[in-house]
Amino acid sequence: MEILDYQQEIRELKKANRIIQKKLERSESDRIKLEDTNKKKEFLLKKVIDELNEYQYKLEERGHELETMLLNLQIMQNKMSTLGSLVADVAHEINNPVGFIAGNLTPAKEYIQNLLHLINLYQQTYPKASQEIEETIQLIDLEYVRDDLPKLISSMREGTDRISNISNSLRTFSRADTEQKVLFNIHEGINSTLMILKHRLKANKIRPAIELVQDYEELPLVECFPGQLNQVFMNLLANAIDALEESNYGLSFDEIKLNPNQITIHTALTEDNNHVSIRIQDNGVGISADVQQKIFDHLFTTKPVGKGTGLGLSIAYQIIVQKHKGTLEVNSVLGAGSEFIITIPIF
């Protein structure tokens, strides 16, 4: 009986042993799986950490670039502010002597007319002048002087008017903005910008003058930052001239003359009468759809190194959208030209 009990106990022990062996095997398998899972998780975690480190490095690098850029912009802003004040002061200083000259031209013209009239009277009253007077008349070519002097005065008048216009345009263009918006005549801003760019619109050895179409509708004064708006006009008009000059590559003077370079500026009130729109259109090279998507991005430029910073249109966009709560859009067809549309609220 005891032997049978022992055998039974041994079988139970063996069975228990097999169960334990199975459990051990499963535990080992689970351990191996767990180790594999942990290794995968460690790998993924390391990958995520590496990516985060890379992002952090890029962010720090971008941060340094932005700090440098901000510093450069602050320096540039300071320079432009100083230059603007200097230009306004110089324009003011020029206006004073030009005013003296222009103011004296009218009485000078009257004096000259009186003197010429007196000479005529003398010649009529005393037709036989002395030899010395006759010689002097010949020497100074009195007839030529009599004919040319009024033209000379008119030319001087035209010159002083042009200097005065340039001076006023410089003062309008370089006016400093305050912290608050002020009422401003948009057309004065555009015209002052065109006056400054006049030398680029004129004909030269390579091409005829750029045709300028100014289609202005009557606009109310607009509440804005005039100095900043003038900067936008400058960027868009200078870019339009660049696009026209680029379209002239490989063409002769006569070929360009057949399809002349043209810039059209159209201003109008929008349908709701609460906004003004300014459209600046050129028939230059145009802009591809791909470039149009990025054209207002910071530092994006298609111009060669040294000719474009990629800041002009980006800053223009910020001025219109952020500072004036307006919109700046571009429509363009490659090879046919571009149109930039500014829309800003009147108040």
C-alpha positions as CSV (number, residue, x, y, z in Angstrom):
1,M,0.0,0.0,0.0
2,E,2.7,2.4,0.9
3,I,4.5,1.7,-2.4
4,L,1.4,2.6,-4.3
5,D,1.1,5.8,-2.4
6,Y,4.7,6.7,-3.1
7,Q,4.2,6.0,-6.8
8,Q,1.1,8.2,-6.8
9,E,3.0,11.0,-5.0
10,I,5.9,10.7,-7.5
11,R,3.4,11.0,-10.5
12,E,1.9,14.1,-8.9
13,L,5.3,15.5,-8.3
14,K,6.3,14.9,-11.9
15,K,3.1,16.5,-13.1
16,A,3.7,19.5,-10.9
17,N,7.2,19.6,-12.2
18,R,6.0,19.6,-15.8
19,I,3.5,22.4,-15.0
20,I,6.4,24.4,-13.4
21,Q,8.6,23.7,-16.5
22,K,5.8,24.9,-18.7
23,K,5.3,28.1,-16.7
24,L,9.1,28.7,-16.7
25,E,9.1,28.3,-20.5
26,R,6.2,30.7,-20.9
27,S,7.9,33.1,-18.5
28,E,11.1,32.9,-20.5
29,S,9.2,33.5,-23.7
30,D,7.4,36.4,-22.1
31,R,10.7,37.7,-20.8
32,I,12.2,37.5,-24.3
33,K,9.2,39.2,-25.8
34,L,9.3,41.9,-23.2
35,E,13.0,42.5,-23.8
36,D,12.3,42.8,-27.6
37,T,9.4,45.2,-26.9
38,N,11.6,47.2,-24.5
39,K,14.4,47.3,-27.2
40,K,11.9,48.6,-29.8
41,K,10.6,51.2,-27.4
42,E,14.1,52.2,-26.5
43,F,14.9,52.5,-30.2
44,L,11.8,54.6,-30.9
45,L,12.4,56.7,-27.8
46,K,16.0,57.3,-28.9
47,K,14.8,58.2,-32.4
48,V,12.3,60.6,-30.9
49,I,15.0,62.1,-28.7
50,D,17.3,62.4,-31.6
51,E,14.6,64.1,-33.7
52,L,13.8,66.4,-30.8
53,N,17.4,67.3,-30.4
54,E,17.6,68.0,-34.2
55,Y,14.5,70.2,-34.0
56,Q,15.9,72.0,-31.0
57,Y,19.2,72.6,-32.9
58,K,17.3,73.9,-35.9
59,L,15.1,76.0,-33.7
60,E,18.2,77.5,-32.0
61,E,19.8,78.0,-35.3
62,R,16.7,79.7,-36.7
63,G,16.4,81.7,-33.5
64,H,20.0,83.0,-34.0
65,E,19.2,83.8,-37.7
66,L,16.0,85.7,-36.6
67,E,17.9,87.6,-33.9
68,T,20.6,88.6,-36.5
69,M,17.9,89.5,-39.0
70,L,16.0,91.5,-36.3
71,L,19.2,93.3,-35.4
72,N,19.9,94.1,-39.1
73,L,16.3,95.3,-39.6
74,Q,16.6,97.5,-36.5
75,I,19.8,98.9,-37.8
76,M,18.3,99.4,-41.3
77,Q,15.2,100.9,-39.7
78,N,17.3,103.3,-37.7
79,K,19.3,104.2,-40.8
80,M,16.2,104.7,-42.9
81,S,14.7,106.8,-40.1
82,T,17.8,108.9,-40.0
83,L,18.0,109.1,-43.8
84,G,14.3,110.1,-43.9
85,S,14.9,112.9,-41.5
86,L,18.0,114.0,-43.4
87,V,16.1,113.9,-46.7
88,A,13.2,115.9,-45.2
89,D,15.7,118.5,-43.8
90,V,17.6,118.7,-47.0
91,A,14.4,119.1,-49.0
92,H,13.3,121.9,-46.6
93,E,16.7,123.6,-47.0
94,I,16.5,123.4,-50.7
95,N,13.0,124.8,-50.7
96,N,14.1,128.1,-49.1
97,P,16.7,129.2,-51.7
98,V,14.5,127.8,-54.5
99,G,11.7,129.9,-53.1
100,F,13.9,133.0,-53.2
101,I,14.8,132.4,-56.8
102,A,11.3,131.6,-57.9
103,G,9.9,134.6,-56.0
104,N,12.4,136.9,-57.7
105,L,11.9,135.6,-61.2
106,T,8.5,137.4,-61.6
107,P,9.8,140.9,-60.8
108,A,13.0,140.1,-62.7
109,K,10.9,139.3,-65.8
110,E,9.0,142.6,-65.4
111,Y,12.3,144.5,-65.0
112,I,13.7,142.9,-68.1
113,Q,10.5,143.6,-70.1
114,N,10.7,147.3,-68.9
115,L,14.4,147.6,-69.9
116,L,13.7,146.1,-73.3
117,H,10.8,148.4,-73.7
118,L,13.1,151.3,-72.7
119,I,15.7,150.2,-75.3
120,N,13.0,150.1,-77.9
121,L,11.9,153.6,-77.0
122,Y,15.5,154.9,-77.2
123,Q,15.9,153.3,-80.6
124,Q,12.7,154.8,-81.9
125,T,13.4,158.2,-80.4
126,Y,17.1,158.3,-81.3
127,P,17.4,156.1,-84.4
128,K,20.9,157.3,-85.1
129,A,22.9,156.1,-82.2
130,S,26.6,156.9,-81.6
131,Q,29.2,154.7,-83.0
132,E,30.1,153.4,-79.6
133,I,26.5,152.4,-78.9
134,E,26.2,150.7,-82.3
135,E,29.4,148.8,-81.7
136,T,28.1,147.7,-78.3
137,I,24.8,146.6,-79.8
138,Q,26.8,144.5,-82.3
139,L,29.0,143.2,-79.6
140,I,26.3,142.0,-77.2
141,D,24.1,140.9,-80.2
142,L,21.1,142.9,-78.8
143,E,18.6,141.3,-81.2
144,Y,19.5,137.8,-80.0
145,V,19.4,138.9,-76.3
146,R,16.0,140.5,-76.8
147,D,14.7,137.2,-78.3
148,D,16.5,134.8,-75.9
149,L,16.1,136.6,-72.6
150,P,12.3,135.8,-72.1
151,K,13.0,132.1,-73.0
152,L,15.9,132.1,-70.5
153,I,13.6,133.4,-67.7
154,S,10.9,130.8,-68.7
155,S,13.5,128.0,-68.5
156,M,14.7,129.2,-65.1
157,R,11.0,129.2,-64.0
158,E,10.6,125.6,-65.2
159,G,13.8,124.6,-63.4
160,T,12.7,126.1,-60.1
161,D,9.3,124.4,-60.5
162,R,10.9,121.0,-61.1
163,I,13.3,121.4,-58.1
164,S,10.3,122.5,-56.0
165,N,8.3,119.4,-57.1
166,I,11.2,117.1,-56.4
167,S,11.8,118.6,-53.0
168,N,8.1,118.4,-52.1
169,S,8.0,114.8,-53.3
170,L,11.0,113.9,-51.2
171,R,9.3,115.5,-48.1
172,T,6.1,113.6,-48.8
173,F,7.8,110.3,-49.4
174,S,10.2,110.5,-46.4
175,R,7.6,111.8,-43.9
176,A,8.0,110.0,-40.5
177,D,5.0,108.1,-39.2
178,T,3.7,108.6,-35.7
179,E,2.2,105.9,-33.5
180,Q,-1.3,106.8,-34.7
181,K,-2.6,106.7,-38.2
182,V,-3.2,110.1,-39.9
183,L,-5.4,111.2,-42.8
184,F,-3.4,111.0,-46.0
185,N,-3.9,111.6,-49.7
186,I,-3.0,108.3,-51.4
187,H,-2.5,109.9,-54.8
188,E,0.2,112.3,-53.3
189,G,2.0,109.2,-51.9
190,I,2.0,107.5,-55.3
191,N,3.0,110.6,-57.2
192,S,5.9,111.4,-54.8
193,T,7.1,107.8,-55.3
194,L,6.9,108.2,-59.1
195,M,8.8,111.4,-58.9
196,I,11.6,109.6,-57.0
197,L,11.6,106.8,-59.6
198,K,11.4,109.2,-62.5
199,H,15.0,108.6,-63.6
200,R,14.2,104.8,-64.0
201,L,11.1,105.5,-66.1
202,K,12.9,107.7,-68.6
203,A,14.2,106.5,-71.9
204,N,17.8,105.3,-72.1
205,K,20.1,103.8,-74.7
206,I,18.6,100.3,-74.3
207,R,14.8,101.1,-74.3
208,P,12.2,103.8,-74.8
209,A,10.6,105.5,-71.8
210,I,8.3,103.3,-69.8
211,E,4.7,104.4,-70.5
212,L,2.9,105.4,-67.3
213,V,-0.9,105.3,-67.2
214,Q,-2.3,106.9,-64.1
215,D,-6.0,106.1,-63.8
216,Y,-7.0,107.8,-60.6
217,E,-10.6,107.9,-59.4
218,E,-11.6,110.4,-56.7
219,L,-10.7,109.1,-53.3
220,P,-11.3,110.4,-49.8
221,L,-8.4,110.9,-47.4
222,V,-7.4,107.6,-46.0
223,E,-6.4,107.0,-42.3
224,C,-3.1,105.3,-42.5
225,F,0.7,105.3,-41.8
226,P,1.8,107.4,-44.9
227,G,5.5,106.6,-44.6
228,Q,4.9,102.9,-44.6
229,L,2.4,103.1,-47.4
230,N,4.9,105.0,-49.5
231,Q,7.4,102.3,-48.9
232,V,4.9,99.7,-50.2
233,F,4.4,101.9,-53.4
234,M,8.1,102.1,-53.8
235,N,8.6,98.3,-53.5
236,L,5.8,97.5,-56.0
237,L,6.7,100.1,-58.6
238,A,10.5,99.3,-58.4
239,N,9.6,95.6,-58.8
240,A,7.4,96.5,-61.8
241,I,10.3,98.3,-63.5
242,D,12.6,95.4,-62.7
243,A,10.1,93.0,-64.4
244,L,9.9,95.2,-67.5
245,E,13.6,95.5,-67.8
246,E,13.9,91.7,-67.5
247,S,11.4,91.3,-70.3
248,N,13.5,93.5,-72.5
249,Y,16.5,91.0,-72.5
250,G,17.5,90.1,-76.1
251,L,15.2,92.7,-77.7
252,S,16.3,95.7,-79.7
253,F,15.2,99.3,-79.0
254,D,12.8,99.2,-82.0
255,E,11.4,95.8,-81.0
256,I,10.6,97.2,-77.5
257,K,9.1,100.3,-79.1
258,L,6.6,98.1,-80.9
259,N,5.4,96.6,-77.6
260,P,6.3,99.4,-75.2
261,N,6.9,98.8,-71.5
262,Q,3.9,100.0,-69.6
263,I,2.9,100.5,-65.9
264,T,-0.7,101.2,-65.1
265,I,-1.8,102.5,-61.8
266,H,-5.6,102.4,-61.0
267,T,-7.2,103.7,-57.8
268,A,-10.8,103.3,-56.9
269,L,-13.2,102.9,-54.0
270,T,-14.5,99.4,-53.5
271,E,-18.1,98.5,-53.9
272,D,-18.8,98.9,-50.2
273,N,-17.3,102.4,-50.2
274,N,-15.3,101.5,-47.1
275,H,-12.1,100.6,-48.7
276,V,-9.7,101.9,-51.4
277,S,-8.0,99.7,-53.9
278,I,-4.7,100.5,-55.6
279,R,-3.8,98.3,-58.6
280,I,-0.3,98.4,-60.0
281,Q,0.0,96.5,-63.2
282,D,2.9,95.9,-65.6
283,N,3.4,94.0,-68.9
284,G,6.7,92.5,-67.9
285,V,7.9,88.9,-67.6
286,G,5.1,87.8,-65.3
287,I,5.4,85.4,-62.3
288,S,5.0,81.6,-62.4
289,A,2.2,80.0,-60.3
290,D,4.8,78.3,-58.1
291,V,6.6,81.6,-57.3
292,Q,3.3,83.4,-56.7
293,Q,2.6,80.9,-53.8
294,K,5.8,82.0,-52.0
295,I,6.2,85.6,-53.2
296,F,5.3,87.2,-49.9
297,D,7.3,84.7,-47.8
298,H,10.1,86.1,-45.7
299,L,13.5,86.2,-47.5
300,F,12.1,84.7,-50.6
301,T,13.5,86.2,-53.8
302,T,14.1,85.3,-57.4
303,K,16.6,88.0,-57.9
304,P,20.4,87.4,-58.1
305,V,22.5,87.7,-55.0
306,G,23.2,91.3,-54.3
307,K,20.1,92.5,-56.2
308,G,17.3,91.3,-53.9
309,T,17.0,90.7,-50.2
310,G,13.6,88.9,-50.2
311,L,12.4,91.5,-47.7
312,G,10.6,94.0,-50.0
313,L,7.4,92.2,-50.7
314,S,7.4,90.5,-47.3
315,I,7.6,93.8,-45.6
316,A,5.0,95.3,-48.0
317,Y,2.6,92.4,-47.1
318,Q,3.1,93.0,-43.3
319,I,2.5,96.7,-43.7
320,I,-0.7,96.2,-45.6
321,V,-2.1,93.2,-43.8
322,Q,-0.9,93.6,-40.2
323,K,-0.5,97.4,-39.9
324,H,-3.5,98.5,-42.0
325,K,-5.8,95.4,-41.8
326,G,-6.0,95.3,-45.6
327,T,-5.1,92.8,-48.3
328,L,-2.3,92.5,-50.8
329,E,-2.8,90.1,-53.7
330,V,-1.0,89.3,-56.9
331,N,-2.4,88.2,-60.3
332,S,0.1,87.2,-62.9
333,V,0.5,85.3,-66.2
334,L,4.0,84.2,-67.1
335,G,5.2,86.2,-70.0
336,A,2.2,88.6,-70.0
337,G,2.8,90.7,-66.8
338,S,1.7,91.0,-63.2
339,E,-0.8,93.0,-61.2
340,F,-0.5,93.7,-57.5
341,I,-3.8,94.8,-55.7
342,I,-3.7,96.7,-52.5
343,T,-7.0,97.0,-50.6
344,I,-7.1,99.0,-47.3
345,P,-9.9,100.4,-45.2
346,I,-10.5,104.1,-45.3
347,F,-10.8,104.3,-41.5
